[in-house]
Amino acid sequence: MAVLLYLVGFAVLLLIVTRFYLMPTLIAEHRAGVTPEQRRILVAHSRLVMVLLLLVLLLGLLLTFRIGRFFFPRHTEPRKPTKYVDAWEEAGRRLKLDDNQTDPPPP
């Protein structure tokens, strides 16, 4: 769910950047009076912005959701079997009786 929300948020950011930066750049590129050098500069800036956005997406995914743990899992020690202790036996071992104490007589 978190990855989906992150991707939706990034899609909204991508739409905003496209609407307010990339589309005006494309319109300005096709206007009359724009020299070929200015067109190359506009194209270079647009590509740079797109590359930066995609890089931020990738790094954000890697850092936020630690996707690398699926590809490079950490080395873990072999698991040890659980020791099950008999509670009555353990209670008997821990019980301390006085030496001069005798068992009470049966009723």
LUMFIDO-993589 format. One record per residue: residue in three letters; x, y, z of N, C-alpha, C in turn. Coordinates in steps of 0.05 Angstrom, whole numbers, m for minus. Example, Ala and Ser with C-alpha at 12.3 -4.5 7.8 and 13.67 -1.06 7.14 Angstrom:
LUMFIDO-993589
+------+--------+--------+--------+--------+--------+--------+--------+--------+--------+
: type :    n.X :    n.Y :    n.Z :   ca.X :   ca.Y :   ca.Z :    c.X :    c.Y :    c.Z :
+------+--------+--------+--------+--------+--------+--------+--------+--------+--------+
:  ALA :    264 :   m114 :    156 :    246 :    m90 :    156 :    264 :    m66 :    156 :
:  SER :    257 :    m45 :    142 :    273 :    m21 :    143 :    258 :      1 :    157 :
+------+--------+--------+--------+--------+--------+--------+--------+--------+--------+
//
This chain:
LUMFIDO-993589
+------+--------+--------+--------+--------+--------+--------+--------+--------+--------+
: type :    n.X :    n.Y :    n.Z :   ca.X :   ca.Y :   ca.Z :    c.X :    c.Y :    c.Z :
+------+--------+--------+--------+--------+--------+--------+--------+--------+--------+
:  MET :     16 :    m24 :      0 :      0 :      0 :      0 :     17 :     25 :      0 :
:  ALA :     39 :     24 :     15 :     57 :     48 :     17 :     70 :     53 :    m10 :
:  VAL :     78 :     31 :    m24 :     91 :     35 :    m50 :     71 :     47 :    m69 :
:  LEU :     46 :     39 :    m68 :     26 :     49 :    m86 :     21 :     79 :    m81 :
:  LEU :     20 :     87 :    m55 :     17 :    115 :    m49 :     41 :    132 :    m58 :
:  TYR :     64 :    121 :    m55 :     88 :    134 :    m64 :     88 :    138 :    m94 :
:  LEU :     80 :    118 :   m109 :     79 :    120 :   m138 :     58 :    139 :   m147 :
:  VAL :     35 :    140 :   m134 :     14 :    159 :   m141 :     24 :    187 :   m135 :
:  GLY :     37 :    192 :   m113 :     48 :    218 :   m107 :     68 :    227 :   m128 :
:  PHE :     85 :    208 :   m136 :    105 :    214 :   m156 :     91 :    220 :   m183 :
:  ALA :     70 :    206 :   m190 :     56 :    211 :   m215 :     44 :    239 :   m215 :
:  VAL :     34 :    247 :   m192 :     23 :    275 :   m189 :     45 :    295 :   m193 :
:  LEU :     68 :    290 :   m181 :     91 :    308 :   m184 :    100 :    309 :   m213 :
:  LEU :    100 :    286 :   m226 :    108 :    285 :   m254 :     88 :    300 :   m272 :
:  LEU :     63 :    298 :   m266 :     43 :    313 :   m281 :     46 :    343 :   m277 :
:  ILE :     52 :    352 :   m253 :     55 :    380 :   m248 :     80 :    391 :   m263 :
:  VAL :    102 :    376 :   m262 :    126 :    385 :   m276 :    121 :    385 :   m306 :
:  THR :    107 :    365 :   m316 :    102 :    364 :   m345 :     84 :    387 :   m353 :
:  ARG :     64 :    393 :   m337 :     45 :    414 :   m344 :     58 :    442 :   m343 :
:  PHE :     73 :    447 :   m323 :     84 :    474 :   m319 :    112 :    479 :   m329 :
:  TYR :    126 :    458 :   m337 :    153 :    462 :   m347 :    157 :    450 :   m375 :
:  LEU :    151 :    424 :   m378 :    158 :    411 :   m403 :    139 :    420 :   m426 :
:  MET :    114 :    423 :   m421 :     96 :    432 :   m443 :    102 :    460 :   m452 :
:  PRO :    106 :    480 :   m434 :    115 :    506 :   m444 :    142 :    505 :   m459 :
:  THR :    159 :    487 :   m451 :    184 :    484 :   m466 :    180 :    474 :   m494 :
:  LEU :    162 :    455 :   m497 :    155 :    445 :   m524 :    142 :    466 :   m541 :
:  ILE :    125 :    482 :   m529 :    112 :    504 :   m544 :    132 :    525 :   m552 :
:  ALA :    150 :    532 :   m534 :    170 :    552 :   m540 :    190 :    541 :   m561 :
:  GLU :    194 :    516 :   m562 :    213 :    504 :   m582 :    202 :    508 :   m610 :
:  HIS :    176 :    506 :   m614 :    164 :    507 :   m641 :    156 :    535 :   m649 :
:  ARG :    162 :    555 :   m633 :    155 :    583 :   m641 :    174 :    592 :   m663 :
:  ALA :    163 :    611 :   m678 :    180 :    623 :   m699 :    201 :    641 :   m687 :
:  GLY :    224 :    641 :   m698 :    245 :    659 :   m688 :    264 :    646 :   m668 :
:  VAL :    260 :    620 :   m663 :    278 :    606 :   m644 :    301 :    594 :   m661 :
:  THR :    325 :    600 :   m653 :    348 :    590 :   m667 :    353 :    561 :   m660 :
:  PRO :    367 :    547 :   m678 :    374 :    519 :   m672 :    389 :    515 :   m646 :
:  GLU :    406 :    534 :   m639 :    421 :    531 :   m614 :    402 :    534 :   m590 :
:  GLN :    383 :    552 :   m592 :    364 :    555 :   m570 :    347 :    530 :   m568 :
:  ARG :    340 :    518 :   m590 :    324 :    493 :   m589 :    340 :    471 :   m575 :
:  ARG :    366 :    469 :   m582 :    383 :    448 :   m569 :    384 :    453 :   m539 :
:  ILE :    386 :    478 :   m531 :    387 :    485 :   m502 :    361 :    477 :   m489 :
:  LEU :    338 :    483 :   m501 :    312 :    476 :   m490 :    309 :    445 :   m488 :
:  VAL :    318 :    431 :   m508 :    316 :    402 :   m507 :    334 :    391 :   m485 :
:  ALA :    358 :    402 :   m483 :    377 :    393 :   m462 :    366 :    398 :   m434 :
:  HIS :    354 :    421 :   m430 :    342 :    427 :   m404 :    319 :    408 :   m398 :
:  SER :    302 :    403 :   m418 :    279 :    385 :   m414 :    288 :    357 :   m407 :
:  ARG :    308 :    347 :   m421 :    318 :    320 :   m415 :    331 :    319 :   m388 :
:  LEU :    345 :    340 :   m380 :    357 :    341 :   m354 :    336 :    340 :   m332 :
:  VAL :    315 :    355 :   m335 :    293 :    354 :   m315 :    281 :    326 :   m313 :
:  MET :    276 :    314 :   m336 :    264 :    287 :   m336 :    283 :    267 :   m323 :
:  VAL :    308 :    268 :   m329 :    328 :    250 :   m318 :    329 :    254 :   m287 :
:  LEU :    329 :    278 :   m279 :    329 :    284 :   m250 :    304 :    273 :   m236 :
:  LEU :    281 :    277 :   m248 :    257 :    266 :   m236 :    257 :    236 :   m234 :
:  LEU :    266 :    223 :   m256 :    267 :    193 :   m255 :    288 :    183 :   m235 :
:  LEU :    310 :    198 :   m232 :    330 :    190 :   m213 :    320 :    193 :   m184 :
:  VAL :    305 :    215 :   m179 :    293 :    219 :   m153 :    273 :    197 :   m147 :
:  LEU :    258 :    189 :   m167 :    239 :    166 :   m163 :    254 :    141 :   m156 :
:  LEU :    274 :    134 :   m170 :    289 :    110 :   m165 :    302 :    110 :   m138 :
:  LEU :    316 :    132 :   m131 :    329 :    134 :   m105 :    309 :    135 :    m83 :
:  GLY :    287 :    148 :    m87 :    266 :    149 :    m66 :    255 :    121 :    m61 :
:  LEU :    251 :    106 :    m82 :    241 :     78 :    m78 :    261 :     62 :    m63 :
:  LEU :    287 :     64 :    m71 :    307 :     48 :    m57 :    311 :     55 :    m28 :
:  LEU :    311 :     81 :    m22 :    316 :     90 :      5 :    291 :     87 :     23 :
:  THR :    268 :     93 :     12 :    244 :     92 :     29 :    235 :     64 :     34 :
:  PHE :    235 :     47 :     14 :    223 :     21 :     18 :    244 :     m1 :     19 :
:  ARG :    269 :      6 :     19 :    291 :    m14 :     21 :    287 :    m38 :      2 :
:  ILE :    282 :    m32 :    m23 :    277 :    m53 :    m43 :    301 :    m71 :    m46 :
:  GLY :    325 :    m61 :    m40 :    349 :    m77 :    m42 :    349 :   m102 :    m25 :
:  ARG :    334 :   m102 :     m3 :    334 :   m125 :     15 :    322 :   m150 :      1 :
:  PHE :    306 :   m146 :    m20 :    295 :   m169 :    m35 :    316 :   m181 :    m53 :
:  PHE :    335 :   m165 :    m63 :    355 :   m174 :    m81 :    381 :   m182 :    m68 :
:  PHE :    388 :   m169 :    m46 :    412 :   m175 :    m31 :    406 :   m179 :     m2 :
:  PRO :    394 :   m203 :      5 :    387 :   m207 :     33 :    412 :   m210 :     50 :
:  ARG :    410 :   m202 :     75 :    432 :   m204 :     94 :    438 :   m233 :    102 :
:  HIS :    463 :   m238 :    108 :    470 :   m265 :    117 :    461 :   m268 :    146 :
:  THR :    446 :   m289 :    151 :    437 :   m295 :    178 :    448 :   m321 :    188 :
:  GLU :    452 :   m323 :    214 :    462 :   m347 :    226 :    440 :   m369 :    224 :
:  PRO :    449 :   m394 :    224 :    429 :   m416 :    224 :    412 :   m415 :    249 :
:  ARG :    388 :   m421 :    247 :    370 :   m420 :    270 :    375 :   m444 :    288 :
:  LYS :    373 :   m438 :    315 :    377 :   m459 :    334 :    349 :   m471 :    342 :
:  PRO :    348 :   m497 :    347 :    323 :   m508 :    355 :    315 :   m499 :    383 :
:  THR :    290 :   m496 :    388 :    280 :   m487 :    414 :    282 :   m509 :    434 :
:  LYS :    293 :   m503 :    458 :    294 :   m523 :    480 :    268 :   m520 :    496 :
:  TYR :    254 :   m542 :    499 :    230 :   m542 :    514 :    236 :   m554 :    542 :
:  VAL :    232 :   m539 :    563 :    238 :   m547 :    590 :    213 :   m556 :    604 :
:  ASP :    216 :   m579 :    618 :    194 :   m589 :    634 :    191 :   m570 :    659 :
:  ALA :    168 :   m558 :    661 :    164 :   m538 :    683 :    165 :   m551 :    710 :
:  TRP :    154 :   m575 :    713 :    154 :   m588 :    739 :    182 :   m596 :    748 :
:  GLU :    197 :   m606 :    729 :    225 :   m614 :    735 :    241 :   m589 :    742 :
:  GLU :    237 :   m567 :    728 :    252 :   m543 :    734 :    244 :   m532 :    762 :
:  ALA :    218 :   m533 :    768 :    210 :   m524 :    795 :    221 :   m542 :    817 :
:  GLY :    223 :   m567 :    812 :    235 :   m585 :    832 :    265 :   m580 :    836 :
:  ARG :    279 :   m573 :    815 :    307 :   m567 :    818 :    311 :   m541 :    833 :
:  ARG :    294 :   m522 :    830 :    297 :   m496 :    842 :    287 :   m495 :    871 :
:  LEU :    272 :   m515 :    879 :    261 :   m515 :    906 :    283 :   m522 :    926 :
:  LYS :    285 :   m506 :    947 :    305 :   m510 :    968 :    291 :   m518 :    994 :
:  LEU :    299 :   m540 :   1005 :    287 :   m549 :   1030 :    308 :   m548 :   1052 :
:  ASP :    299 :   m542 :   1075 :    317 :   m542 :   1098 :    323 :   m571 :   1105 :
:  ASP :    348 :   m576 :   1115 :    356 :   m603 :   1122 :    340 :   m615 :   1145 :
:  ASN :    333 :   m599 :   1164 :    318 :   m609 :   1188 :    288 :   m609 :   1184 :
:  GLN :    279 :   m601 :   1161 :    250 :   m601 :   1157 :    242 :   m629 :   1148 :
:  THR :    221 :   m638 :   1160 :    211 :   m665 :   1153 :    184 :   m662 :   1140 :
:  ASP :    176 :   m682 :   1127 :    150 :   m682 :   1113 :    128 :   m682 :   1135 :
:  PRO :    107 :   m668 :   1131 :     86 :   m669 :   1151 :     73 :   m697 :   1151 :
:  PRO :     63 :   m705 :   1173 :     50 :   m732 :   1175 :     24 :   m732 :   1158 :
:  PRO :     19 :   m754 :   1146 :     m6 :   m756 :   1130 :    m30 :   m754 :   1148 :
:  PRO :    m51 :   m743 :   1139 :    m76 :   m740 :   1157 :    m91 :   m766 :   1160 :
+------+--------+--------+--------+--------+--------+--------+--------+--------+--------+
//
